Amino acid sequence: MYSRGMKRYMLSHLPMAVLYGLLVVVVRGGILPWRMEWVFEQLWWILGVIIGVLIVYLDRLAYIYSFPNEQLSQQASWYLRQKKLFAALALLDSRRHEQIRLTFRSALFMVFWVPLAFFALTSTVGMLGKGVVLGVMLHIIMDSWRMQKHSPNDLNTRLFWQIKRAVTYEEQLVFLWVMTMIFVFFSFWAR
């Protein structure tokens, strides 16, 4: 059970991270010249993006402690108390559709991400940190657009759960486009 769920997660998210990382490398500076220093810098960038994309999964673990009274949280907590981390992760992955109110995957987090990302991108010298910051948002934006396409009503529940009113379909699109444009700007601006 663990291997199938995590394999699914890795196969759906790692290629996205690597392709995005390579695209940004090519667009920002091409692939030449092949100085070793430059190559290592780009490898750190891509590794950072991968780490950032994978960090978002920790939101599922945080859910256990944010909503401890829910059945899923109690079952996952039991596995963790038994020191069965992989069983807990498998449970969270197999029942991921029940976790509606995830902190990282909320409109409020996305809004707060903008100034935090700006600060990180302007004050961090290393490409690893910049990659992590952008990898987090890559994951969130890609998941949001996927949900917008397949089930916009679920997106309203999952992305805007902290907002006390229903968000219209048009407002969803505007929000996603604005966040996507900011993300793209940061992607190609950060060096």
C-alpha positions in Angstrom: 0.0 0.0 0.0 2.8 2.4 0.9 4.8 1.8 -2.2 1.9 2.3 -4.6 0.7 5.6 -3.0 4.2 7.1 -2.7 5.1 5.8 -6.1 2.1 7.6 -7.5 3.0 10.7 -5.6 6.6 10.6 -6.8 5.7 9.8 -10.4 3.2 12.7 -10.6 5.3 15.4 -8.8 9.0 14.7 -9.5 8.9 15.0 -13.3 7.0 18.2 -12.8 9.8 19.6 -10.6 12.6 18.4 -12.8 11.0 19.8 -16.0 10.2 23.1 -14.4 13.8 23.3 -13.0 15.3 22.6 -16.4 12.9 25.0 -18.2 13.9 27.8 -15.9 17.6 27.0 -16.3 17.3 27.1 -20.1 15.2 30.2 -20.3 17.2 32.2 -17.8 20.6 31.5 -19.2 20.7 28.8 -21.8 22.7 25.7 -21.3 26.1 27.2 -22.3 28.8 27.9 -21.1 29.5 24.7 -19.3 31.6 26.0 -16.4 31.6 23.6 -13.5 30.6 26.3 -11.1 27.5 27.1 -13.2 26.6 23.4 -13.6 26.7 22.9 -9.8 24.6 26.0 -9.3 22.0 24.7 -11.6 22.0 21.3 -10.0 21.5 23.0 -6.6 18.6 24.9 -8.2 16.9 21.8 -9.5 17.5 19.9 -6.2 15.9 22.8 -4.3 12.8 22.7 -6.6 12.5 19.0 -6.0 12.7 19.5 -2.2 10.2 22.3 -2.3 7.7 20.2 -4.3 8.1 17.4 -1.8 7.9 19.6 1.3 4.2 20.3 0.5 3.5 16.7 1.3 4.3 17.5 5.0 1.0 19.5 5.0 -0.7 16.1 5.2 1.2 15.3 8.4 0.4 18.7 9.9 -3.3 18.0 9.2 -3.2 15.3 11.8 -2.3 17.8 14.5 -4.5 20.6 13.2 -7.6 18.4 13.2 -7.0 15.7 15.8 -10.6 14.8 16.3 -11.2 13.6 12.7 -11.1 9.9 12.2 -8.3 10.0 9.6 -6.2 12.0 12.0 -6.8 9.6 14.8 -5.9 6.6 12.7 -2.7 8.2 11.3 -1.8 9.2 14.9 -2.2 5.6 16.0 0.2 4.5 13.3 2.7 7.1 14.3 2.5 6.2 18.0 3.2 2.6 16.9 6.3 3.9 15.0 4.8 2.9 11.7 5.6 6.0 9.7 5.2 4.4 6.3 1.8 3.0 7.2 0.7 6.5 8.4 2.0 8.0 5.1 0.2 5.3 3.1 -3.0 6.0 5.0 -2.8 9.7 4.4 -2.0 9.2 0.7 -4.9 6.7 0.2 -7.4 9.0 1.9 -5.9 12.3 0.6 -9.3 13.5 -0.7 -10.6 13.6 2.9 -8.0 16.2 3.8 -9.8 19.4 2.7 -8.4 22.1 4.9 -4.6 21.9 4.3 -2.7 24.9 5.3 -0.2 25.1 2.4 -2.9 24.6 -0.1 -5.0 27.6 0.8 -5.5 31.0 -0.7 -4.3 32.6 2.5 -1.0 30.7 2.4 -0.5 31.7 -1.2 -1.0 35.3 -0.5 1.5 35.2 2.4 3.9 33.3 0.2 4.4 36.3 -2.1 6.2 38.6 0.4 8.0 35.7 2.0 9.2 34.5 -1.4 10.3 38.0 -2.4 12.3 38.2 0.8 13.8 34.8 0.3 14.7 35.4 -3.3 16.3 38.7 -2.7 18.2 37.8 0.5 19.3 34.2 -0.3 22.5 33.8 -2.3 22.3 30.0 -2.8 20.2 28.5 -5.5 19.0 25.6 -3.3 17.0 28.0 -1.1 15.5 29.8 -4.1 14.6 26.5 -5.6 12.8 25.3 -2.4 10.8 28.5 -2.2 9.6 28.2 -5.8 9.2 24.5 -5.7 6.6 24.9 -2.9 4.5 27.2 -5.0 5.0 25.1 -8.1 3.3 22.2 -6.4 0.5 24.3 -5.0 -0.2 26.1 -8.3 -0.1 22.9 -10.4 -2.5 21.1 -8.0 -4.8 24.2 -7.9 -5.0 24.4 -11.7 -5.5 20.6 -11.9 -8.4 20.9 -9.5 -9.8 24.0 -11.2 -9.9 22.0 -14.5 -11.5 18.8 -13.0 -13.6 20.0 -10.1 -13.9 23.8 -9.5 -16.4 23.3 -6.7 -13.8 21.2 -4.8 -11.2 23.8 -5.4 -13.5 26.4 -3.8 -13.7 24.2 -0.7 -10.1 23.3 -0.6 -8.3 26.5 -1.6 -10.7 29.1 -0.1 -11.7 27.2 3.1 -10.4 30.1 5.3 -12.6 32.6 3.5 -16.1 32.9 5.0 -17.9 33.3 1.7 -18.3 31.3 -1.5 -15.8 32.3 -4.1 -17.2 32.5 -7.6 -15.7 30.6 -10.5 -14.5 33.9 -12.1 -12.9 34.9 -8.8 -11.1 31.6 -8.6 -9.7 32.1 -12.1 -8.6 35.6 -11.4 -6.9 34.5 -8.2 -5.1 31.6 -9.9 -4.0 33.7 -12.9 -2.6 36.4 -10.6 -0.7 33.9 -8.4 0.5 32.1 -11.6 1.8 35.4 -13.1 3.6 36.3 -9.8 5.1 32.8 -9.7 6.3 32.9 -13.3 7.8 36.4 -12.7 9.6 35.2 -9.6 10.8 32.1 -11.5 12.6 34.0 -14.2 13.6 37.0 -12.1 15.4 35.1 -9.3 19.1 34.4 -10.0 
